């Protein structure tokens, strides 16, 4: 027996071993996916529900609230402007 024969034997054993390991990992991944599939479907449904709730809240609460805040801010700026003009007239 020469070293080349031993080298070839080791390469064959490592090749067969790695093939078996890859097959086992593939089978485990498929089993894991099948067990997790209902949880993933439930998560997808929950995500869609949260997305629709967020959309409704955005349309019905945030939109009108931002308009009210903009109006109040504009009114405040107008009051500040009038008070500044009034103070200038009093100083003159």
C-alpha positions as CSV (number, residue, x, y, z in Angstrom):
1,X,0.0,0.0,0.0
2,X,1.3,3.4,-1.0
3,X,0.5,6.8,0.3
4,X,-1.5,7.6,-2.8
5,X,-3.9,4.7,-2.1
6,X,-4.4,5.9,1.5
7,X,-5.0,9.4,0.3
8,X,-7.7,8.2,-2.1
9,X,-9.3,6.2,0.6
10,X,-9.5,9.2,2.9
11,X,-10.9,11.4,0.1
12,X,-13.6,8.8,-0.6
13,X,-14.5,8.4,3.1
14,X,-14.7,12.2,3.5
15,X,-16.8,12.5,0.4
16,X,-19.3,9.8,1.5
17,X,-19.4,11.3,5.1
18,X,-20.0,14.8,3.9
19,X,-22.7,13.6,1.5
20,X,-24.5,11.8,4.4
21,X,-24.2,14.9,6.6
22,X,-25.6,17.1,3.9
23,X,-28.6,14.8,3.4
24,X,-29.2,14.7,7.2
25,X,-29.1,18.5,7.4
26,X,-31.6,18.7,4.4
27,X,-34.0,16.3,6.0
28,X,-33.8,18.2,9.3
29,X,-34.4,21.5,7.6
30,X,-37.5,20.1,5.8
31,X,-38.8,18.7,9.1
32,X,-38.2,22.0,10.9
33,X,-40.0,23.9,8.1
34,X,-43.0,21.6,8.2
35,X,-43.3,22.0,12.0
36,X,-42.9,25.8,11.8
37,X,-45.2,26.3,8.8
38,X,-48.4,26.8,10.9
39,X,-46.6,29.4,13.1
40,X,-45.4,31.2,10.0
41,X,-48.9,31.3,8.5
42,X,-50.3,32.6,11.8
43,X,-47.6,35.3,11.9
44,X,-48.4,36.3,8.3
45,X,-52.1,36.6,9.2
46,X,-51.3,38.7,12.3
47,X,-49.0,40.9,10.3
48,X,-51.8,41.6,7.7
49,X,-54.2,42.4,10.6
50,X,-51.8,44.8,12.2
51,X,-51.1,46.4,8.8
52,X,-54.9,47.0,8.2
53,X,-55.4,48.4,11.7
54,X,-52.5,50.7,11.2
55,X,-53.9,51.9,8.0
56,X,-57.3,52.6,9.5
57,X,-55.8,54.4,12.5
58,X,-53.7,56.5,10.1
59,X,-56.6,57.5,8.0
60,X,-59.1,58.2,10.8
61,X,-57.0,59.5,13.6
62,X,-53.6,60.8,12.4
63,X,-54.9,62.7,9.4
64,X,-57.6,64.8,11.2
65,X,-55.3,65.2,14.2
66,X,-52.5,66.6,12.1
67,X,-55.0,69.1,10.5
68,X,-56.1,70.3,14.0
69,X,-52.4,70.6,15.1
70,X,-51.6,72.6,12.0
71,X,-54.6,74.9,12.6
72,X,-53.6,75.5,16.2
73,X,-50.0,76.2,15.3
74,X,-51.1,78.6,12.6
75,X,-53.4,80.4,15.1
76,X,-50.6,80.6,17.6
77,X,-48.3,82.1,15.0
78,X,-51.0,84.6,14.1
79,X,-51.5,85.6,17.7
80,X,-47.7,86.0,18.2
81,X,-47.6,88.2,15.1
82,X,-50.4,90.4,16.3
83,X,-48.9,90.7,19.7
84,X,-45.5,91.6,18.2
85,X,-47.1,94.3,16.0
86,X,-49.0,95.6,19.0
87,X,-45.8,95.8,21.1
88,X,-44.0,97.7,18.3
89,X,-46.8,100.2,18.2
90,X,-46.7,100.7,21.9
91,X,-43.0,101.3,21.8
92,X,-43.2,103.9,19.1
